[in-house]
Amino acid sequence: MMSALLLIPLLPITLVCAQLQVTTSSSPVIAHAGNTALLHCNFTLGVSPVDPAQVHVVWKNDGKKVLAYTGEITVFRHGAQFSEERLAQGDASLTINNVTEADGGKYTCNVRLASEQETQSITLIVKDHRQIWVEGTMVIMNQSNELRCWAGNLSSSEVTFEWTRNGHVLSIATPRVLEDVLGQGFMVESSFCFTPTTEDEQAQYSCQVRQKSLPLLKKTFRLTFGVRPEITFLIVDKSQKNSSLVCIVSGFYPNDLSITLQRNGEILGEHTKKWLNANGTFSLIAIYPFKVTVKDDNVVFSCTVRHPTIPGGVTERLRFLVDPYVPQAFWVIAAVSFLSTIGIPLLCKHVSDISVCKDWTDGCIAVLKCHIAGRYPKTITALWLVRKGEKEIEIKERGSLHPIGDYRELQEQDSYTCWNTVRSTSACGLRHSLSSVLCFQVNKEQHDKAEFICRFMRADKILAEKQFSGNVLDNYGFYSASDVSVPELCDEGEKVTLSCFMRGNVPRDIRVMWEKCLNNERAVYSKEDENYQITENKSGGKFYSFLTFIPSLDDSGAVFTCSFSENEGRILAVRHSQALTVAEPKKNTWSRTYQDWGFRAFDESAITEM
């Protein structure tokens, strides 16, 4: 009985004593790299507030201490924070600034209060929302190539790009800042120009972005070697009824290539044919037959080729003039006069010289053309001979049988393409013409100083032949063009200079044309224009062109275009500017008193010492 009475006073004390409870979030905490992560941890012992001096807290990440509180805060991970004031309310949460992927993992919050101690865990997942990608990894052996690397969703534009090869740093560069996309982060870009060799076939390259307080952002890749196509764009038999728009794309690898023919931006339905060359590369020809009319006068025809070795694709353009229509009666009178004087002798024989469409450079596509007309039947044929020293190769139209020879000789014959076109040019069918075209990829060793012979035959009898001596110039190779730079804002009446340049192995003969487009109206400027000054400078693998003028308010909103072309008219690149913004000139804000004083107020000789 006495024992029971002694236990009665102890019962309320046991009910008042509470056990320490520590709670954390059951769901993982997700934070982006570079941001701040908050890991909640609360505790209670049934008594509030709590004396912080009686509380010990230890935070660990996968067993490694991050922060500890034993009367004072000890930080083991730089950037970890802890609020001592909130301990009185039972809050022992941990804050981590500038989290990285290394901060992810399982965290434990250990709280000891008086004689009680408990540990709870919480998981932190760190996601890196930054992005990085590389373009231009398909390169051309022994030619200048450009790798381009972009990084997006960055919290800051203060980054550094590093290009490495097998772990060794090749280049360190400050990037070009593109934009801050709707507050979602910065996008930056860097490029690296180099000439790959056979040693790069197994090399491992990488583009690395270093940003303060964030882990290294890296993209690793290997180079893929390809062969850049050579493009020849021409119109066969221009101004005749049976004309053809021909785009020849030769010597490319890999096989993934697309081609589009256009007339003033309208897509044409071309016929294409692709074949495999003897050296493992591919060639393709696209033909669009049409009848040239007066409506084709000053029309721009274009051939656009897209291939992995050409980032962004490339477009060749042609523009030609069509003679206006002349009444048929005039042609009858002119034909009678022509036949009575020189036309009849020409019916006997006429063979044109061999023509080429452009200068030859090593690796380009050469097109040779020869033409015969006269009183010949349709059975006339043509073949080509390529002769250098004692070596001679015979090329016939595809489908014709070559003479028996060894395998190497047949391979060399297959590297050339020949086709012939026969047309009747009179009502009686007695006069015919034969055009023969030879197409091949230029090799300086084989074709420089070589002799090309176009031979017209009938029943193994030589009717006529023409000769041409090949001359291969130095290859100008890879080049690129910049955008037209224009100031963000300029004042009316204040001189402005726009600039655009090409870099790389720039062609020797090049022309530049500047245009202004405003309200769908275009104006072309030349060096003879007094109001617009065009200057050029070529040095160090770059060709600069500058357009200097004094803008007016009417020029506001104008877009300027800079076009680079070769002397034969082939357009190499077209670049545009941002819209020009012209503001009214600033007004004089000086007070009337200063205006009355003029320059005497600043005459040092008039100042006397007080």
Buried (B, 14 or more C-beta within 10 A) or exposed (E): EEEEEEEEEEEEEEEEEEEBBBBBBEEEBEBBBBBEBEBBBBBBBEEEEBEBEEBBBBBBBEEEBBBBBEEEBEBEBEBBBBBBEEBEEBBBBBBBBBBBEEBBBEBBBBBBBEEBEBEBEBBBEBEBBBBBEBEBBBBBBEBBBBBBBBBBBBBEBEBBBBBBBEEEEEBEEEBEBBEEEEEEBBBBBBBBBBBBEEEBEEEEBBBBBBBEBBBEBEBEBEBEBBBBBBBBBBBBBBEEEEBBBBBBBBBBBBEEBEBBBBBEEEEBEBEBEBEEBEEEBBBBBBBBEBEBEEEBEEBEBBBBBBBBBBBEEBBBBBEBEBEEEEEEEEEEEEEEEEEEEEEEEEBEEBBBEBEBBBBBBBBBBBBBBBBBBBEBEEEBBBBBBBBBEEEEBBBBBEEEEEEEEEEEBEEBBBBBBBBBBBBEEEEEEEBBBBBBBBBBBBEBEBBBEBBBBBBBBEEEEEBBBBBBEBEBBEBBBBBBBBEBBBBEEBBBEEEBEBBBBBBBBBBEEBBBBBBBBBEEEEEEBEEEBEEBBBEEEBEEEBBBBBBEBBBEEEBBEBBBBBBBBBEEEBBBBBBBBEEBBBEEEEEEEEEEEEEEEEEEEEEEEEEEEE
